[in-house]
Amino acid sequence: MNLPEAFSTEVSRRGFAKASLLATGTFAMSSLESTLRAAEHTPRRIRTGVIGCGSVSNQYLPVLKDCPFVELVSVCDIRPERARKQAETYQVGHHYPDIEAMLSGVPFDFLIDLTDMQAHEAINRRALQAGKHVWSEKPIANSLKAGEELLRLARQRSVRLWGAPITVQSPQFAFMARKVASGDLGRIAAAHAFYGHEGPDWSSFFYEKGGGSLPDLAVYNLTSLTGLLGPVRKVTAMLTIVTPERSIHEKGNIRVTEEDNAMLLLDHGKGVISHVQSGFNYFNPHGHDGSGEKRHTIQITGSRGYVGMVGYDWAPLGVEWATMDRPQLMRESTESGGYLWQQGAALAAECLATGKEPLVTPEQALHVLEIITAARASSATGRTIPLKSHFRWPLPV
Ligand SMILES: NC(=O)c1ccc[n+]([C@@H]2O[C@H](COP(=O)([O-])OP(=O)(O)OC[C@H]3O[C@@H](n4cnc5c(N)ncnc54)[C@H](O)[C@@H]3O)[C@@H](O)[C@H]2O)c1
């Protein structure tokens, strides 16, 4: 395994401390052992800065505050009053009005990028150039090419890059992946996934170039389905705009230029075809927060069985499955097991501190990004678009 720099530094630091203490003879053996044991149980905290103090920061910051692997040192927003407010609310020592001020301010090792979708690529690049590990909200970049360049840059600088979403981390995802791999469902044939709501009304970037419902919403289903069925070989899509004008807080009416309604057909190879339906015009009688969503939003059908995820893949409530041998639907995997959709950056910090690798990888995030850009090309041309990117599959659930 390729251990992160932070992990190897920590291990060698402990080894170094042990060797020095023994050499100087300043510690009795018993107190030395108890000191080292205590050090082993005190997790290393990664000095962390958060950029983007809008809506989703209210979800991330409480998780980061509770995470034993994170020391929150700074927050930043180009709307400085937002950075100041989050610094006060979450007792973060420093706040900055832009990335350059942040980079030249209090030192940190790990940047969490929660800015507008259009800003991610440039901010992620700047942070990697400055030698910071990066967790980015989706998308990591605006194109596969740019995303691959960022990953290359990260490797050159010996830092790590990850991106949301983390649907592959849930126990329900793991249950379904194991069910698919077990052969109980027979030959896997088809899958369907859906996710939508009525669309955000607090920022216009969701509807402008670089935004759209594909990178904001379909990205969850695409991560789940590629995680369950493997990388996609080709994509056919239809994308439309259902609501060409929207009202946004503090802005008034704006024009919608990116898809707010999407249907994608994905060919995973070996005959397996899946379908994703997603958009910003979905009234949901079950509510928005996921807790009331009892339908199967991810459905996988095979020649001998079926498995469905109860609730949204970012906050699943269980899994139901049935086979020819046992045709009654049975519900299992109903516990969250500590999984939260907001914990991706905390998992990344844990990886930096301990070497424990999350299931989520930048390679899969970039593959999903290629599906999104291919879907747009398909919709614009009426053609099926072949893909070239891959990621290591199956995931080690
Ligand atoms: N809001 C949610 O519930 C939610 C959930 C999951 C994922 N996301 C993702 O999180 C990201 C942010 O979404 P949001 O809803 O928080 O948007 P938002 O508009 O509420 O917040 C974005 C913040 O980033 C700041 N910002 C923009 N450019 C910046 C820059 N160059 N430097 C510093 N700050 C900058 C803005 O001023 C704003 O405060 C998006 O990628 C979105 O898809 C949001």
The ligand as a Tripos MOL2 file, in Angstrom:
@<TRIPOS>MOLECULE
LIG
   44    48     1     0     0
SMALL
NO_CHARGES

@<TRIPOS>ATOM
      1 N1        -25.9380   22.8520    0.0040 N.am      1 LIG1
      2 C1        -25.9860   21.5410    0.1090 C.2       1 LIG1
      3 O1        -26.8390   20.9730    0.8050 O.2       1 LIG1
      4 C2        -24.9690   20.7040   -0.5990 C.ar      1 LIG1
      5 C3        -24.9750   19.3160   -0.3640 C.ar      1 LIG1
      6 C4        -24.0000   18.5360   -0.9590 C.ar      1 LIG1
      7 C5        -23.0560   19.1130   -1.7510 C.ar      1 LIG1
      8 N2        -23.0650   20.4660   -2.0070 N.ar      1 LIG1
      9 C6        -22.0130   21.0380   -2.8580 C.3       1 LIG1
     10 O2        -21.2630   21.9540   -2.0780 O.3       1 LIG1
     11 C7        -20.7560   23.0070   -2.9040 C.3       1 LIG1
     12 C8        -21.2090   24.3370   -2.3400 C.3       1 LIG1
     13 O3        -22.6170   24.3820   -2.3400 O.3       1 LIG1
     14 P1        -23.4240   25.3180   -1.3420 P.3       1 LIG1
     15 O4        -24.8300   24.8900   -1.4200 O.co2     1 LIG1
     16 O5        -22.7450   25.3690   -0.0190 O.co2     1 LIG1
     17 O6        -23.2780   26.7280   -2.0820 O.3       1 LIG1
     18 P2        -23.3160   28.1620   -1.4140 P.3       1 LIG1
     19 O7        -23.5190   29.1540   -2.5020 O.co2     1 LIG1
     20 O8        -24.2610   28.1850   -0.2790 O.co2     1 LIG1
     21 O9        -21.8400   28.3270   -0.8260 O.3       1 LIG1
     22 C9        -20.6790   28.4540   -1.6270 C.3       1 LIG1
     23 C10       -19.7680   29.4520   -0.9230 C.3       1 LIG1
     24 O10       -18.5200   29.4860   -1.5980 O.3       1 LIG1
     25 C11       -18.0800   30.8360   -1.6150 C.3       1 LIG1
     26 N3        -17.1050   30.9920   -2.7120 N.ar      1 LIG1
     27 C12       -17.3530   30.9580   -4.0390 C.ar      1 LIG1
     28 N4        -16.1980   31.1370   -4.7380 N.ar      1 LIG1
     29 C13       -15.2210   31.2840   -3.7980 C.ar      1 LIG1
     30 C14       -13.8220   31.4840   -3.8960 C.ar      1 LIG1
     31 N5        -13.2130   31.5860   -5.0770 N.pl3     1 LIG1
     32 N6        -13.1110   31.5760   -2.7570 N.ar      1 LIG1
     33 C15       -13.7290   31.4850   -1.5380 C.ar      1 LIG1
     34 N7        -15.0640   31.2920   -1.3940 N.ar      1 LIG1
     35 C16       -15.7990   31.1770   -2.5080 C.ar      1 LIG1
     36 C17       -19.3510   31.6360   -1.8190 C.3       1 LIG1
     37 O11       -19.1700   33.0000   -1.4470 O.3       1 LIG1
     38 C18       -20.3210   30.8840   -0.9440 C.3       1 LIG1
     39 O12       -20.3530   31.3970    0.3820 O.3       1 LIG1
     40 C19       -21.2740   22.7090   -4.3070 C.3       1 LIG1
     41 O13       -20.2980   21.9810   -5.0120 O.3       1 LIG1
     42 C20       -22.4940   21.8380   -4.0660 C.3       1 LIG1
     43 O14       -22.7590   20.9960   -5.1770 O.3       1 LIG1
     44 C21       -24.0060   21.2670   -1.4290 C.ar      1 LIG1
@<TRIPOS>BOND
     1     1     2 1
     2     2     3 2
     3     2     4 1
     4     4     5 ar
     5     4    44 ar
     6     5     6 ar
     7     6     7 ar
     8     7     8 ar
     9     8     9 1
    10     8    44 ar
    11     9    10 1
    12     9    42 1
    13    10    11 1
    14    11    12 1
    15    11    40 1
    16    12    13 1
    17    13    14 1
    18    14    15 2
    19    14    16 1
    20    14    17 1
    21    17    18 1
    22    18    19 2
    23    18    20 1
    24    18    21 1
    25    21    22 1
    26    22    23 1
    27    23    24 1
    28    23    38 1
    29    24    25 1
    30    25    26 1
    31    25    36 1
    32    26    27 ar
    33    26    35 ar
    34    27    28 ar
    35    28    29 ar
    36    29    30 ar
    37    29    35 ar
    38    30    31 1
    39    30    32 ar
    40    32    33 ar
    41    33    34 ar
    42    34    35 ar
    43    36    37 1
    44    36    38 1
    45    38    39 1
    46    40    41 1
    47    40    42 1
    48    42    43 1
@<TRIPOS>SUBSTRUCTURE
     1 LIG1         1 GROUP 0 **** ****
